[in-house]
Amino acid sequence: MWDQWKKGFDQWENATAQLLEEWLKSPLVLGPSGTMLSTMMKAKLASDRAMAQLWGGFGLPTKRDQERTLHALNQLEARLIDLEQKLEDAEDQRAAAPAPAPAKAAKASAKDADAEKAAR
């Protein structure tokens, strides 16, 4: 019984799919559908503009303002990541460089201490 029902359903599905495919490709369906889609897109554009004016009237950021801000944040984040990478590379180079001689380091630290006292 199940097999018969399945076979009948498959036949119905194939016949319906062929009929719908031909019907959906017909200019009688495509023309009005395209016109309806164009009309709906124009209505959406008008609605989006009205909402942007409404939000702007309340002093709130519009979708475009939010997108601009998000873009600026993404650029800042990318620059920050680049700077972090450069800092990490510089720290690695500094760690790999030989340490200064102890006598020079003592003189430099004494000069730094004198300069710090003078600044106060």
Number of C-alpha atoms within 10 A of each C-alpha: 5 7 8 9 10 11 11 11 12 12 12 11 12 11 11 12 12 10 11 12 10 10 13 12 10 11 10 10 11 13 11 11 13 11 11 12 12 12 12 12 12 12 12 12 12 12 12 14 13 12 14 17 14 13 14 13 11 8 9 13 14 18 13 10 13 12 12 12 13 12 12 12 12 12 12 12 12 12 12 12 12 12 12 12 12 12 12 12 12 12 12 11 11 11 10 9 9 8 9 8 8 9 9 10 12 11 11 12 12 12 12 12 12 11 11 10 9 8 7 5
